[in-house]
Amino acid sequence: ETDYLDELELRVSKPGIASIELRPVVCNTVGALHGAVHASLIDEASASLARSFFDGGAVTTDMHLAYLDLGRVGPLTATATAIGGPANGRLTASVDVHDGNGALVSTATTEVVAS
């Protein structure tokens, strides 16, 4: 069985940093990263950051996402930063996604809980 993130070829290089190469299978009809895959990139960046604080797993329970640009130049990289510190098994993170040229493509705020 193939993992969803493996299928997308979404990679975490270190806690809080996830990236994806643009390929036809993950792009929409205008050649930009598909919105659902974009959200998965943000989700994995924030969850990987949370896992560095918590024992075991972490799941995103809330995400507020603003798309700022299409993101047609890969790879796209999401960088999650903790807002405050983890408390009561929860972590709030700010996540910025930049394209391969360094342009800001989206910004998000996520709430992640230990699972």
C-alpha positions as CSV (number, residue, x, y, z in Angstrom):
1,E,0.0,0.0,0.0
2,T,1.4,3.4,-1.0
3,D,1.2,6.3,1.5
4,Y,-0.6,9.4,0.3
5,L,2.4,11.7,0.9
6,D,4.7,9.2,-1.0
7,E,2.2,9.2,-3.9
8,L,2.4,13.0,-4.0
9,E,6.2,12.9,-3.6
10,L,5.8,15.4,-0.8
11,R,9.0,15.5,1.3
12,V,9.9,16.7,4.8
13,S,13.5,17.8,5.0
14,K,13.4,18.7,8.7
15,P,10.6,19.4,11.3
16,G,8.5,22.3,9.9
17,I,9.8,22.2,6.4
18,A,8.1,20.3,3.6
19,S,8.4,20.6,-0.2
20,I,7.0,19.3,-3.4
21,E,8.1,19.3,-7.0
22,L,5.6,20.5,-9.6
23,R,4.5,17.6,-11.8
24,P,1.3,17.2,-14.0
25,V,-0.3,14.8,-11.5
26,V,-0.2,17.4,-8.7
27,C,-1.1,20.5,-10.8
28,N,-4.4,22.0,-11.8
29,T,-5.5,23.0,-15.3
30,V,-3.4,26.2,-15.3
31,G,-0.2,24.5,-14.3
32,A,-0.2,25.6,-10.6
33,L,-0.1,23.3,-7.6
34,H,-3.7,22.0,-7.0
35,G,-5.3,23.6,-4.0
36,A,-5.9,20.3,-2.2
37,V,-2.3,19.3,-2.6
38,H,-1.2,22.8,-1.6
39,A,-3.2,22.3,1.7
40,S,-1.5,18.9,2.2
41,L,1.9,20.6,1.9
42,I,0.9,23.1,4.6
43,D,-0.6,20.3,6.7
44,E,2.5,18.2,6.6
45,A,4.9,21.1,7.4
46,S,2.9,22.1,10.5
47,A,2.3,18.5,11.6
48,S,6.0,17.7,11.3
49,L,6.8,20.7,13.4
50,A,4.3,19.6,16.0
51,R,5.7,16.0,16.0
52,S,9.1,17.5,17.0
53,F,7.4,18.7,20.3
54,F,5.0,15.8,21.0
55,D,5.6,12.1,21.5
56,G,3.8,10.2,18.8
57,G,1.7,11.6,16.1
58,A,0.0,15.0,15.4
59,V,-3.0,15.9,13.4
60,T,-4.1,19.3,12.0
61,T,-7.5,20.3,13.3
62,D,-7.9,23.8,11.9
63,M,-6.3,25.6,8.9
64,H,-6.8,29.1,7.6
65,L,-5.2,29.5,4.2
66,A,-4.7,32.5,1.9
67,Y,-3.6,31.8,-1.6
68,L,-1.5,34.8,-2.8
69,D,-0.1,33.6,-6.1
70,L,-0.4,30.6,-8.4
71,G,2.9,28.8,-7.6
72,R,3.9,27.7,-11.0
73,V,7.7,27.5,-10.3
74,G,8.9,24.5,-8.3
75,P,9.7,23.3,-6.0
76,L,7.2,24.8,-3.6
77,T,8.4,24.8,0.0
78,A,6.3,25.2,3.2
79,T,8.0,26.5,6.3
80,A,6.1,26.2,9.6
81,T,6.9,28.3,12.7
82,A,5.4,27.8,16.1
83,I,3.3,30.7,17.4
84,G,4.2,30.7,21.1
85,G,5.0,27.2,22.4
86,P,3.1,24.0,22.6
87,A,0.5,23.8,25.4
88,N,-1.9,21.1,26.5
89,G,-1.0,18.9,23.5
90,R,-1.8,21.7,21.0
91,L,0.4,23.8,18.7
92,T,-0.5,26.8,16.6
93,A,1.8,27.4,13.7
94,S,2.2,30.1,11.0
95,V,3.1,28.5,7.6
96,D,4.5,30.3,4.5
97,V,4.8,28.7,1.2
98,H,7.4,30.0,-1.3
99,D,8.0,28.9,-4.9
100,G,11.3,28.0,-6.5
101,N,12.1,31.7,-7.1
102,G,11.5,32.6,-3.5
103,A,8.1,34.3,-4.1
104,L,5.5,34.0,-1.4
105,V,2.7,31.9,-2.8
106,S,0.5,31.4,0.3
107,T,0.3,31.9,4.0
108,A,-1.6,29.9,6.6
109,T,-2.3,29.4,10.3
110,T,-2.8,25.9,11.6
111,E,-3.8,24.3,14.8
112,V,-2.2,20.9,15.4
113,V,-3.0,18.5,18.3
114,A,-1.0,15.5,19.6
115,S,-2.6,12.2,18.6
